């Protein structure tokens, strides 16, 4: 099987013994090479139960999946999230590949464990508990050999396997760097889950280089206030040189040669600057933590971060709202000089606390969620919950339970004692319905009734509960077109649009430099200020920003990590894929990317299904740009050590050396 030609795509650089072991397991499970696969989905109740069981993973994975998909969009691929058992929970992909994916059932409710599908990236990554690519003929069942899939397992903050993240595409469009992207995305999910856990623990962030604090590669370890070790993320385990199981035998004192009281004293002052500590293995690291000034044994001030600030489902009462920070999250803070935005803010100030529903329109990434939070923070409800619901990121099978809650036994897999819905969690405060245009039609009538009667009825409950909420909704879609096509209720539209405001796109704003400075200040609030070189600012101002403020934030966050202390952000600190895009031939209309100033390195890729060779080449070039950027970042992190960078990325040394003509020459050892 391994001798079969793999087309024009290069075979993944990994240990083939891993695939051989997976094939042996497949034979033992009784899977046959020529089996016609059964891609029947599990029942709705079983899928709902699996989604409920994986709620914590799902909430933190979906935003990362959106970011990952943006990086691979238009490459005939899709992103898949599964449970620890291999059941697909959520998928997102290119429209052309989605049709193909339905034929191989990369859809929610399908089991992709090795027992069911033989050797495949999801099942094999879960079985081996390590990231893996299964390419073309490496799949055990011939029916799956048209695919190339790269998958990384996801571990919960306590260390147990909780799920997997996968990118699947046509085997002719294989790219070496995809596994590295998946691995980094899985790490991002793990770190975000880690940040949302252990609310009463002392959480220590550390790295040997201070500029990497707050980034994906920082180590995070948590301890009890008395110094007992609780858990550590993968980067922390790597820096300690110990597995999470081995770390269980340690304390803060044995790992840092310092009593816990000294840590509290070190971080008890007003300064939030990183401090230098020494690990048990002699490595010096920079650390950051925040200590509550309440009693001799304190916990960190940073509370678990639930989207919307609401308590977790099932809690008896909503969590108290955090202390207000009006200088960072008020309407005044968002007013940076643009006339269009100033007009929007003036209108909003007139209706705050008037019980008038607000609808925010704007392109993706314009900051609709930030504006909603600012409206709440400037209202009389500021100390009550602000609960956000993204109607586009919750599956149809879960959104009803998510919004309205449910009683014990309402459906298979429901939590004991039931769970409180988002609407009830927002009682007394603000309910933010983001992407309202994606709310399923059958729930729109229920929502309309709640808004009219201010009562909800949880699933399985025989009673109604009174709720008091102010409603803010947002969408990037044209709701009137959805009404015309029958996808959105007209009566609900007129119930939500008491005041409709439109956020301008970033390319339409006159305060671009002020926005850049505000983003930089937020990114480097605890470090040295960052300057932007004039030629970079000019380039940023001429770009069309399809991802708006969110795209600008992500770009500047990367630049802040890359730039040296005291230096200005220059062109070399900007991601390669961004530079290639702004140097691309201009499209028609204003705000188009810049003309190319240098030739783009050629790349050869197999044609993707449903498209021609040119389309595949363009998609492949974009993916290669992301790969080069990731390699450059890791080489800088590991000070030019190719072996260490390759290990961190999950690729071979040869993969990096093959790209050496595209990498800065001073980075290769």
N, C-alpha and C positions, 0 to 999 in steps of 0.2 A: 504494500500500500504506500509506503514512504517513497518508493521509487517512482511513483506516478508523477508525471510532469505537473508542476504547479502553475503553469501559464507564465506570464511575464512578471508576475509578482514574486518577490523574494521570499523564501521560506523564513519564518520567524526564528531568531537566534535564541534558542532555549534548549534545555536538556531533553533529547528525544526519549530518554528513559522514562520521563514523566508521562509522555503520551503512551509508551509501551505499557506502563503499569495501568493506565486508564483503560486501554484496550483489554488487558487481562481481566480487569474488574467487569468490563462490559460483557465479556464472554461468560463470566461467572454469574452475572445477573440474568443470563439467558437472552440477551439482546442479540438479534440476528442482523447481519450486514444488509440483507435485502428486505428487511421488514418494511412494510408500509406503515409509517408512523401514525399512531392514533393521537391526534391533536385536539381531542375533545377537552373542553374547559371544565373545571370543577363548577359545582352549582353556585348560584349567587350567594346563598347562605354561607357556604364554605369559604368563598372568596372574601366576603365581608368579615368573617371571623379572622381570616389570615391578615387582612388589612388592619383590623382592630388590634390584633396581637402585635403587629409591626408598626403601630401608630407612631411611636417615638422615632423609629428609623425613617418612616415615610415623611414625616414633617421636616426632617433635616436633610433628607436626600433630594427631594423634589427641586428645591432652588438650585442645588449643585448640578442636578441633571439638566436644568435649563441652561446653566452656564456652559456645561460640557457640550450640549447640543449646539449652542451658538458657535463653538469652535469647530464642529464637524458638519455644520449645516451645508446642504447641497453636495454632499459626498456620497449619496446613496447609502446612508447608514442610519442606524437608530440606536438609542440609548435605552437600556432595560434595567429595571430594579427588581430583584427577587428576594424572597425570604431565605432563611437559613436552610430550608428544605428544597430550595430550587423552584418554588412556585413564583411565576411572574406576577408582580404586584402592580407595576406601572411601566409604560413604555412611551417613548416620544421619538419620532423619526421623520425623515423626508417623505413627502407624499408619494413619490415614485417608488420608494422602497417599502412603504407601509403595505402597499398592495401585495408585494412579493412576500413581505413578512407574514401576512395573513395566511399565506400558503404553507409556511413552515411554523406558524403559530407562535411567533414571538409576541404574544398578546397576553394581557392580564388573565389569570385563571388557568394557564397551561403549565404543566410540570416539566422542568428541564433538568431534573436530577439525572445522574448517570444510570440509575435503576430504570428510568423511563426512556431515556434518549441515548444511552451509551455515552461514549466520549464526546463531550462538548464543553465549551469554555465555562459555562455556568456550573454544570455538574462537576466538572473536574476541578475547578477552582475551589468549590465548596468541599470536595472530598480531600484535596491536598492542602487546603487552607493557605493557598498562596496564589499570587497572580499568574495567569496563564493565557497564552494565545493558542487557539485551536484553528488551524488554517486549512481550508479546502479538504483534501483527502485525509487529513489527520482525524476528521470526524469518523466515528465508528460506523454510523449508519450512512449508507450511500445517499439517502434522501437529504442529508444535511450538508453534503460536501460542496454545495454551491456557496456556502457561507464561510466567512472568516470572522471569528469572534474573539474579543479580548476582554477578560473578566478579572476583577479583583475582589477578594472577599472583604467584608466589612465587619469589624469587631466592635462590640458595645464597649462603653467606658469601663465596665467591670471585667473585660477581657474575653467574653464568650463570643462565638460566631453568631452574627445577627442577620446577615444577608449578603448580597453580592451586587456589584455594579458591572454592567456589561455594555460594550459597544459591538454591534454586529453589522456586517455589510456583505456585499458581494465579494466572493473570493478573488475576483480579478482586480479589485480595488484595494488590495492589502497595503498597509503602510506600517513601517517598522515602529514608528513612534506612538501608535495608538495605545499600546499597552501602558506606556509611560503616562499618557494623559489620564487613562482610567485609574491607574494607581494613585496619581496625585489627587484626582477627584474623590476617590474612596478615602484617602487621608483627610481631605477637607471635610467630608461628612463625619468621620470619626472625631475630628477636632471640634466640630460644631456640636456634636452630641456630648462630647466631653465638657464643653463650656456650659451646657445646659444642665449638667448633673452636679451632684455633690454640693447642694446649696449651703450646707453648714460646715463644709471643709475649708481648710486653708489651701488655696490653689497657687502653686508656684510655676511661673513661666520662666524658662531659662534657655540660653544658647551661648556658645563660645564667642559669638560675635553679636554685639548689641543691636546692630541694624536688622538682625533676623528675628528679634522679639516681635511678636504680633503677626508673624507670617506663618505660612504653612509648615515650615520646618522647625519651629520652636518646640522645645520639650515642655510638656505640661505634666506636673506631678501633684497629687493631692494628698493631704495628711489631715488627721484629726487635730483639733487644737492642742492636744497633748503630744503630738508628734508621731503618732502611729501611721505607717504607710497605708494608703487606701488603694490608689491606682495610679497608672502612668500611661501616657499615650506612646505610640510606637517610636517617635523621635526621642522621647525621654528614655525609653528602654535602651535605645541605641547609644545614647550619651552615657547612661549609667553602665552600659556593658552587661546588663542583667535582664532576664525575662521578667514579665510581670509576676510569675509564680515565685521566682527567686527573690524578687523585691518584697514579697510578703513578709519575709523574715527580717526586714530592715525597719528602721525608724528614720525620722528626719536627721537625728543626731549622727547615726551611723553612716548616712549617705553624704552629709555635708560637714561632718566633724564640728557641729555647732549646736548648742542647745536651742530648743524652740523659743525660749524666752528671748534669746539674742536676736532671732529673726524678727520677732515682734518689735523689739527695740530698734532694730535697723530700719524698719519700715514704718515706724510710728509717727515720724515727722510729717510736715506738709509736703515735702518734696516727693515726687513720683518718679524720679530718675532711677534707672536701673542700678543695682549694686552688684559688686563682684563677690562671688563665693567660690569655694573650691570643692569639687566633688571628691568622693572617697578614693577615686583612682588618680587623683592629682591634677585633673583637668580644671582649669579656671573657667568659670562661666559667668555670664551676666544674668541677673535675676530681676524679676518684677513681681510684686504682689501688692495687695491693698489690705490694710488691717482695719477692722472696725474698732473705734475707740470706746469699747464698752467692756470693761472688766479686764482682768489680767490675761485671760485666755480668749482670744478673739477669733472670729471667722472673717473671711474676705468680704469686702463690701460688694463685690460683683455678684449679683444674684443670678440664678439660672435664667437664661434668656428665652422666653416663650414668645413666639411671634404674636404680636398684639398685646403682650403683657398680661394675658389672662392666666388663671390657674389651670393646672392640668385637668383633663376630664376626669370626673369622678371625685374631685375634691369637694368637701362640704361647702366651703365658701371661696369666693374669688380671692386671689392673693392681693394684699394691699398694694396700691399703686406706688411706684418708686417716687422718691422726692423729685420735685420739678426742677428742671434746668432751663428756665425760660431763655437764657442767653444762647442756648444751643438749639432750642426746639420751639420757638415761638414764631408767629407771623412776622414780627419785626426782624427776627434773625434771617428769615428767608428773603426779605426785601433788600436786594443788593443793587438797586438802581435801574432795573429795566422797567420801562413805562408800562408794558403789557402786564408784567407780573405785579407791579404796584397797583394797577387798576383792579386786578383780581383780588389782591389783599384788601383793598379799600372796600370792595363789595362784601367780602367775607366778614370784616369787622362789624359791618352793619347788621348782619343776621346772626352772629354768635349769640347763643343763649336765648334765641327767639323761637326755638322749637320748629325751625324750618329745615327740612331735609336738604342736604347739599349734594350735588353731583359734580364730580371733577372729571373733565375730559382731557385727553392728551395722549401723545404717542408713548409707547413703551419706554420707560427709563427717564421720563421727565420729572419724576419726583412726586407723583400723586400720593404715595403713601406718606412721604414726609410732610406734605401739605395737610393731609388728614390729621396726622399726629399733632401738627402745630395748631390746627383749629381746636382740637381737644384740649391742648395745653393752655390755650388762651381762654377757655370757657370756664364756667362755674363748676363744671364736672371734672376738672383737671386732676383732682385727687381720687377720683373713682376710676374703674377699669377702662382702658382703651383696648378693645378686642378686634383684631383684624382677621378677616376670612377671605382667602384668595379663592374665589369661586372656580378659577381655571385649574387650580392645582389639586383639587380634591376629587377623587373619582365619583361618578354618579352614584355608585353603590354606597358611598359613605357620607355624601354631603348632607343628606337628610338627618342622619344621626349626629353629624358634626354640628349642624345648626340648631337643632331642636332638642338634642339629648335623647336619652332613652332610659327606661326602667329595667331592672333586673329581669332577664329572661325574654327581653323583647325580640331577640333573634339569636341564632346559634353563635356561640362565642362571645356574647355580650358580657361585659364586666359584671362581677358581683356588685350589688348595690347600684348598678346602672352608672350613667355618666351624665354630667351636666353639659348642656349644649352651649355653643358660643353665644347665642342670644341671651340666655339666662346669665352667663358669665358677665355679660356687659351691663347687667342691671345697675342702674344708677349712673352709668357712664356712657361711652360712645361705642357704637357698632360700626365698624368700617368694612363695607362689602366691596372688596377690590375685584376688578374684572367681572362686574355684575352681568355683563353681556353674555358670559359663559354659564350662567346659572341654568340648570335644566328646566325646561318648560313646565314639567309637572310640579316643581317646587315653587314656581313663581306665584301661584295662587295661594299657597300656604303662607309665603312671605307677605303677600299683600294683606292677608287677613291679620297677621301679626301686627303689621304697621297700622292697620285701621283700629283693631280692638285692643292692642297692647297686651295680648295674652298668648301663651304658647302651650302646646300640648305635647310633651315628650312621647317618643315612640313607646307603645306598650302601657302608657299611663292612662288612667281613667279620670284624670282631673286636669284642669287648666291652671297655669301659673301666671300671675300678673308680672309684667316686665315694664321697666321704664328705661328707654334707651333713646339717645339721639342717633340718627342714622346719617352716615356719610357714605356715598357710593362712588365708584370710579370705573372708568372703562376707556380702552383705546379704540373700541369699535363704534360704528355708526348705529346707534340704537334704533333710529327711525327706519333705516334699511332693514334691520332685524324685525321690526314691527310689521313692515310691509310684506316680508317673507313669512310671517307667522311664527318666527322663532322667539319673539319677545312680546309679552303682554303689554298692550297699550295702557291699560289702567294702572299697571305697576309702574310704568314709565312716568306717568303724570303724578303718581304718588311719591316718587323719588326725586323729581326734578324741581323742588321748591326754588332753589337757586342753582343754576348751571354755570360753572366757570370753566374756562379752558386754559390749561397750562401751555405756554408757548414751548416749542421745540428749542433745544439749545442753540441750533443754528440761526434761530429767529431772534435771539436775545441780544441786547446791546450791552449787557453787563458781563461779558464772557470772562474778562480778566478778574473781575471780582469773584465770580464763581470759582475760578481756578484757585485763587488765593484762599477762599473759604474751605475748599476741599483739602488743600495742602495743610491748612491749619488743623483741620480735624484729624488728618492722617498722622501728623507729627506733633500732636498736642503735648506729648510727653518727651519729645526729643528736640533736637536743634531745628530751627526753621529751614525750609528748603526753598531755594531760588530756582527760577526758570530762566534759562538762557534766552536772550531776545529772539534768536533764530527759531528756537523751539516754540516760543509763544506765538510767533508769526505763523508757524506751521499749524499749530493747534487752532488758531483763529480762522484759518482758511479751510479747515476740514469740515465735512458736512455732518458728522456725528449722528449716524443712524441710530445708535444706542443711547443718545442723549446723555444726561448727567450720569447715569449708571455706567455707561461706557467710559466717560471721562474719569470717574472715580476709580474704576478698575485700572485704567491706563496709568494714572498718577500714583496709585498704590504700588504698582510694579516699579515705576520710576523711583519712588522713594526708597525702595529696597535696594535698587541697583546703585544709586548715587552714593558717593563717598561723603563722609561727614564734612560739612563746610563747603562742599562743591555745589555747583549749579547743575540742574538737569539739562543734559545736552542730548543731541540726537542719538548717541550711542546707548543712552539709558532707556530709549523707547523700544517697545517690542518690535521684532522684525516684521511680523505680519501686519502691524499697523503702518510701518514705514512703506512696505510694499503696496498697501492699499492706497495711501495718500499719494504715492508716486504712479498710481495706475492711470491709464488714459482717461480723460475726463468724460463723464456722462453728460447728457443734455440737461440743461437747466442750471440754476444757480446752486452754489454750494457743492459742486461736484468735486471728487478727489483731484489732486494735483497731477500734472503730467509727469511721466517717469523721468528721473534724472540719471538713472543708471540702469543698465540692462539687468533683467532678472535671471538668476541662474536657471538653466534649462533643467527639466525633469521629465522622465519618461514613465508613463503609467498605462496600465491596461484600460481600455474603454469600459466605462461603467454601463450596467444594464439600463436600457431605456434612454441612452444618450450617446453622443458621438465622442470621438477621442479628444477633441478640443475641450469639451466640458469636463471630461475626466482629468485632463491635464491641469485645468484651472483648479479643480477641487483638490487634486493631489498637491499642487504647489502651495495652496493655503495650508494644508495639513503639514507639509514639510516645513513651512515657515514657523508653525507652532512648535514643531520638533526642535528646530535649530534654537529657538528662543529658550526652550526648556533645557536643552543641553548646555547652552551658554550660562544660564542661571546656575545649574548644578556645578559646572566647572569653576565658576567664581566662588560658589559656596565652599567647594572642596579644594580651593587654591590650586587649580590646575591638575589635580589628581584624577586621571582618566578612570582608573579602576574604581575609585570611590564614587565618582559621578555616575558611571555605568551601573554600579550596584544600586544606587539610589533611584535611578530611572527604570531599572529592570530591563536593561538592554546589555548587549555585549560591548566590550572595548572596541571591537572592530566596527560596530555600528557608529560609534563616535568618530573613529579615525576615518571612516568612509566619508564623513561630512566635514572633514577638517578644512577643506577649501572654502567652506561656507562659514566657518567659525573664526572668531578673532584669533590670530596666530599666537598671541601671547598667553592664551588660555590652555594650550596643549603642552603637557610635560614631555 
